[in-house]
Amino acid sequence: MPWLMFLLAVLSFVLLCYAHSLLLGILWTVLVIVFFTAGTLKLIAAQVGNASRDAGHIISPEELRRYREQAQARKQAPAASETAVASAAATRDPAPPTPPANA
């Protein structure tokens, strides 16, 4: 579609070259500027549209907060379990060894 605008700009420029009155010259000049600007803006819009990311992959603030909480829980879980194991081992009474059963 932008190339159609550029083609119309070139066509308007050709008609400008053959214009016999000042009014037609001004009209064709304005059309050249308008079509060229519209074609350029359409090309830029297409480039920006191609470079933008899909909005479906954007994380919501609630989901981001939940991920942070899960990461903090995972960090704290190993430290808490190591502390629990160490305290349980310190308070546990060692059981007397059982004698081997001789038959």
C-alpha positions, 0 to 999 in steps of 0.5 A: 500500500505505501508503494501506491502512495509513492506511485501517486506522488510520482504521477502527481509530479509528472502532471506538475511538470505539464501544468500550464496554470499556476493553480494546477501547479500548486495543486499538483505540488500539494498532492506530491507532498501529501502522497509522499508524506503518506507513503513514508508514514505508512512505511514507518508504521509498518516497520514499527508494527513489525518490531513491536512485541506480542502483548499476550506475553506481557506479565501482569503486575499480579502475576509478577508479584506471585512469581516473586513470592514463589522465588522468595519461598524457594530461597527460604525453604532450603535454609529453613529445612537445614535449620530444622534438620540441624536442630532435630539432630542436636536434640535427638537422644542417640538410641543405644546400639542394638546388639547383633542377633546371634542365632 
